[in-house]
């Protein structure tokens, strides 16, 4: 192989490796909320860190009727309701979504930024299993 072909092959290798590393870094950044948007920091009185490793972060959420969170972000997650409650979520574009959960309900949620409001007359109590990495 000529010197110029070796240099070209090496250049392609470095460009490919750089693209791969950039993709991995972006996926990790998407899976880890920034401190400003992390619900444990924005609403530490409501979110408690239960477990964290390189694959998942488990949060326990508890609030009282009428409580509202600050805007925060979740990567893709599974919500498991420990009690029945009603919530209204407000998204950055101003749209809203109301949800009602019963004890034992589980729901898949895509990555999202929102403000949450306990719109019912019971406390919210749930576990959130946030995925670290691609959501599928």
C-alpha positions as CSV (number, residue, x, y, z in Angstrom):
1,X,0.0,0.0,0.0
2,X,1.4,3.4,-1.0
3,X,2.1,6.0,1.6
4,X,-0.7,8.3,0.4
5,X,-3.2,5.4,0.6
6,X,-2.1,4.6,4.1
7,X,-2.5,8.3,5.1
8,X,-5.9,8.4,3.5
9,X,-7.0,5.2,5.3
10,X,-5.6,6.6,8.6
11,X,-7.5,9.8,8.1
12,X,-10.8,7.9,7.4
13,X,-10.1,5.9,10.6
14,X,-9.7,9.0,12.7
15,X,-12.8,10.7,11.2
16,X,-14.9,7.5,11.8
17,X,-13.5,7.1,15.4
18,X,-14.2,10.8,16.1
19,X,-17.8,10.5,14.8
20,X,-18.3,7.4,16.9
21,X,-17.0,9.1,20.1
22,X,-19.1,12.2,19.4
23,X,-22.2,10.0,19.0
24,X,-21.5,8.2,22.3
25,X,-20.9,11.5,24.1
26,X,-24.2,12.9,22.7
27,X,-26.1,9.8,23.8
28,X,-24.6,10.1,27.3
29,X,-25.4,13.8,27.4
30,X,-29.0,13.2,26.4
31,X,-29.3,10.5,29.1
32,X,-27.9,12.8,31.8
33,X,-29.9,15.9,32.4
34,X,-27.9,19.1,32.9
35,X,-27.8,20.2,36.6
36,X,-30.2,23.1,35.8
37,X,-32.8,20.7,34.4
38,X,-32.2,17.7,36.7
39,X,-35.4,17.2,38.8
40,X,-33.3,16.1,41.8
41,X,-31.8,19.7,41.7
42,X,-34.8,21.6,40.6
43,X,-37.2,19.9,43.0
44,X,-35.1,18.2,45.6
45,X,-38.0,18.4,48.1
46,X,-40.0,16.1,45.9
47,X,-37.5,13.9,44.1
48,X,-35.2,11.5,46.0
49,X,-32.4,9.5,44.4
50,X,-32.9,5.8,45.2
51,X,-30.4,4.2,42.9
52,X,-28.0,5.2,40.2
53,X,-25.6,3.2,38.1
54,X,-24.3,3.3,34.5
55,X,-27.6,1.9,33.1
56,X,-30.5,3.5,35.1
57,X,-31.3,6.1,37.7
58,X,-34.3,5.4,40.0
59,X,-36.1,8.4,41.6
60,X,-38.9,8.4,44.1
61,X,-41.3,11.2,43.6
62,X,-43.7,12.5,46.3
63,X,-45.8,15.6,46.6
64,X,-49.0,16.9,48.0
65,X,-52.2,18.0,46.3
66,X,-51.7,21.4,44.5
67,X,-47.9,21.1,44.4
68,X,-46.1,22.2,41.3
69,X,-42.6,21.5,40.1
70,X,-40.1,23.7,38.4
71,X,-39.4,23.0,34.7
72,X,-37.1,19.9,34.5
73,X,-36.1,17.2,32.1
74,X,-36.3,13.4,32.2
75,X,-34.7,11.0,29.7
76,X,-36.9,8.1,28.6
77,X,-38.3,6.5,31.7
78,X,-40.8,4.1,33.2
79,X,-43.2,5.5,35.9
80,X,-44.5,3.1,38.5
81,X,-47.3,4.5,40.6
82,X,-47.1,3.7,44.3
83,X,-50.5,5.3,44.9
84,X,-53.3,6.7,42.9
85,X,-52.9,10.4,41.8
86,X,-53.7,12.9,39.1
87,X,-51.1,15.1,37.3
88,X,-51.1,17.8,34.7
89,X,-47.9,18.3,32.7
90,X,-47.1,21.5,30.9
91,X,-44.5,21.3,28.1
92,X,-42.2,24.0,26.8
93,X,-44.5,24.7,23.8
94,X,-47.4,25.5,26.2
95,X,-49.3,22.3,25.5
96,X,-50.7,20.3,28.5
97,X,-51.5,16.7,29.2
98,X,-53.5,15.4,32.1
99,X,-52.9,11.9,33.4
100,X,-54.5,9.7,36.1
101,X,-52.6,6.8,37.7
102,X,-53.8,4.1,40.0
103,X,-51.6,2.3,42.5
104,X,-49.6,-0.4,40.6
105,X,-49.9,1.3,37.2
106,X,-46.8,1.4,35.1
107,X,-46.3,3.6,32.1
108,X,-43.5,4.2,29.5
109,X,-42.6,7.8,29.0
110,X,-40.5,9.3,26.2
111,X,-37.8,11.8,27.0
112,X,-39.4,15.1,28.0
113,X,-39.1,18.5,29.6
114,X,-42.1,19.6,31.6
115,X,-43.6,21.3,34.7
116,X,-45.7,18.9,36.7
117,X,-48.8,19.8,38.8
118,X,-50.6,17.6,41.3
119,X,-54.2,18.3,40.0
120,X,-55.9,15.8,42.3
121,X,-56.9,15.6,45.9
122,X,-54.3,12.9,46.9
123,X,-50.5,13.0,47.2
124,X,-48.5,11.8,44.2
125,X,-46.2,8.9,45.0
126,X,-44.2,7.1,42.3
127,X,-40.9,5.6,41.2
128,X,-39.3,6.7,38.0
129,X,-36.8,4.5,36.3
130,X,-34.8,6.8,34.0
131,X,-32.8,5.0,31.3
132,X,-29.2,6.0,30.6
133,X,-28.5,5.4,26.9
134,X,-30.7,4.9,23.8
135,X,-34.4,4.5,24.3
136,X,-34.8,2.1,21.4
